[in-house]
């Protein structure tokens, strides 16, 4: 994983579309720990099976979410861009990535350490619940896209 640029993300973090509907106190807390990351085309952001240690909010660029299957080419499940999120495997044990994420264009994202984010959500259950309700449509869309891709691959 190449990170060619790292700075604190607080000044622009609150402008990311994902956080717009979250409680201001949670956005402020997340913004204080957000780190801005830049990835070159082809960089791997997340690798299936590795520890899930961050939550990513895409600011610019494109990221392919890919399933790796034995004896088959990589299968792109979905391509995400600005305003979208990457990764929620950090939410549930065993906290390991279930897909690869690869930059298909130069990409900028905010990264939030998953342990810190889980602590923030645990410490304020009401905000944690609102965060999860806000994240749920992204998860549902990803699962639906996965289903469509698998149906297409298997010709069902």
Secondary structure per residue as TSV (DSSP state, phi and psi in degrees):
chain	resnum	aa	ss	phi	psi
A	1	X	-	360.0	123.2
A	2	X	-	-102.9	129.7
A	3	X	-	-125.2	98.4
A	4	X	-	-81.7	-8.6
A	5	X	-	-154.1	130.1
A	6	X	E	-137.0	124.8
A	7	X	E	-142.6	168.2
A	8	X	E	-68.7	145.1
A	9	X	-	-102.8	2.4
A	10	X	H	-58.6	-40.6
A	11	X	H	-60.6	-37.3
A	12	X	H	-109.1	-7.0
A	13	X	H	-55.7	-43.0
A	14	X	T	-64.4	-14.1
A	15	X	T	-85.2	-10.6
A	16	X	S	-66.2	132.4
A	17	X	G	-55.6	-32.7
A	18	X	G	-61.5	-36.0
A	19	X	G	-89.9	-4.6
A	20	X	T	-57.4	-35.9
A	21	X	T	-99.0	5.1
A	22	X	S	-85.5	156.9
A	23	X	-	-58.0	140.0
A	24	X	H	-56.9	-37.8
A	25	X	H	-65.2	-38.0
A	26	X	H	-70.6	-41.6
A	27	X	H	-61.1	-43.0
A	28	X	H	-63.3	-43.7
A	29	X	H	-64.8	-42.4
A	30	X	H	-65.4	-41.4
A	31	X	H	-62.7	-31.9
A	32	X	H	-67.3	-25.2
A	33	X	H	-110.0	-2.9
A	34	X	-	-69.8	141.0
A	35	X	E	-122.3	132.8
A	36	X	E	-83.1	130.6
A	37	X	E	-123.8	146.0
A	38	X	E	-124.2	132.6
A	39	X	E	-122.7	139.8
A	40	X	-	-84.1	159.6
A	41	X	T	-53.6	129.9
A	42	X	T	94.3	-15.2
A	43	X	-	-63.6	141.6
A	44	X	E	-90.4	120.7
A	45	X	E	-84.3	-41.9
A	46	X	E	-140.0	144.7
A	47	X	-	-124.0	129.1
A	48	X	T	-49.6	133.3
A	49	X	T	91.5	-19.7
A	50	X	S	-80.6	159.7
A	51	X	B	-57.8	135.5
A	52	X	-	-88.8	100.7
A	53	X	-	-113.0	4.5
A	54	X	E	-153.7	158.4
A	55	X	E	-114.9	127.7
A	56	X	E	-113.0	135.3
A	57	X	E	-116.1	114.8
A	58	X	E	-74.7	127.9
A	59	X	E	-97.2	-44.6
A	60	X	E	-151.7	161.9
A	61	X	S	95.0	-162.8
A	62	X	E	-143.6	141.8
A	63	X	E	-128.7	127.3
A	64	X	E	-92.6	129.0
A	65	X	E	-96.5	119.1
A	66	X	E	-125.1	139.1
A	67	X	E	-98.3	136.5
A	68	X	-	-106.0	121.7
A	69	X	-	-122.2	138.7
A	70	X	T	-56.6	138.5
A	71	X	T	59.5	23.6
A	72	X	S	-139.1	154.2
A	73	X	-	-67.9	159.9
A	74	X	-	-54.1	142.5
A	75	X	E	-112.9	115.9
A	76	X	E	-77.0	117.8
A	77	X	E	-80.7	-41.3
A	78	X	E	-164.3	150.5
A	79	X	E	-113.1	128.0
A	80	X	E	-115.2	153.4
A	81	X	E	-135.7	-157.6
A	82	X	T	-53.4	136.8
A	83	X	T	88.3	-6.1
A	84	X	-	-103.7	172.8
A	85	X	E	-117.4	156.5
A	86	X	E	-130.0	122.3
A	87	X	-	92.8	125.7
A	88	X	-	-141.4	9.1
A	89	X	G	-62.1	-18.7
A	90	X	G	-69.2	-14.0
A	91	X	G	-76.0	-33.5
A	92	X	S	-128.0	143.1
A	93	X	T	-59.7	146.3
A	94	X	T	-89.5	17.0
A	95	X	-	56.2	52.5
A	96	X	B	-127.4	142.1
A	97	X	-	-63.8	140.8
A	98	X	S	-103.8	-7.9
A	99	X	S	-141.4	164.3
A	100	X	E	-88.9	152.0
A	101	X	E	-127.8	125.9
A	102	X	E	-129.9	132.8
A	103	X	E	-70.9	123.5
A	104	X	S	-101.5	-7.1
A	105	X	S	-143.9	160.9
A	106	X	-	-52.2	132.1
A	107	X	E	-132.4	139.4
A	108	X	E	-118.4	136.6
A	109	X	E	-147.5	156.0
A	110	X	E	-93.3	134.8
A	111	X	E	-114.3	132.8
A	112	X	E	-121.7	125.8
A	113	X	E	-56.9	128.1
A	114	X	H	-67.5	-35.8
A	115	X	H	-64.7	-43.0
A	116	X	H	-64.2	-43.7
A	117	X	H	-64.9	-43.0
A	118	X	H	-59.9	-39.6
A	119	X	H	-63.5	-45.2
A	120	X	H	-58.1	-43.0
A	121	X	H	-71.0	-35.7
A	122	X	H	-70.3	-37.3
A	123	X	H	-69.9	-24.8
A	124	X	S	-131.3	85.6
A	125	X	H	-56.5	-33.3
A	126	X	H	-65.3	-45.7
A	127	X	H	-69.0	-35.3
A	128	X	H	-61.5	-42.1
A	129	X	H	-64.3	-44.5
A	130	X	H	-63.4	-39.1
A	131	X	H	-60.7	-48.0
A	132	X	H	-65.3	-39.6
A	133	X	H	-62.8	-35.7
A	134	X	H	-72.5	-34.3
A	135	X	H	-77.4	-28.3
A	136	X	H	-54.2	-43.3
A	137	X	H	-60.5	-33.7
A	138	X	H	-65.6	-41.5
A	139	X	H	-65.5	-45.5
A	140	X	H	-61.1	-42.6
A	141	X	H	-62.8	-42.4
A	142	X	H	-63.1	-42.1
A	143	X	H	-65.7	-39.4
A	144	X	H	-63.8	-43.5
A	145	X	H	-62.8	-39.1
A	146	X	H	-62.0	-44.1
A	147	X	H	-60.2	-46.2
A	148	X	H	-62.6	-41.9
A	149	X	H	-64.5	-41.9
A	150	X	H	-67.1	-37.2
A	151	X	H	-64.2	-40.1
A	152	X	H	-66.0	-42.1
A	153	X	H	-65.1	-40.8
A	154	X	H	-91.8	-2.9
A	155	X	T	68.6	26.1
A	156	X	-	-86.9	360.0
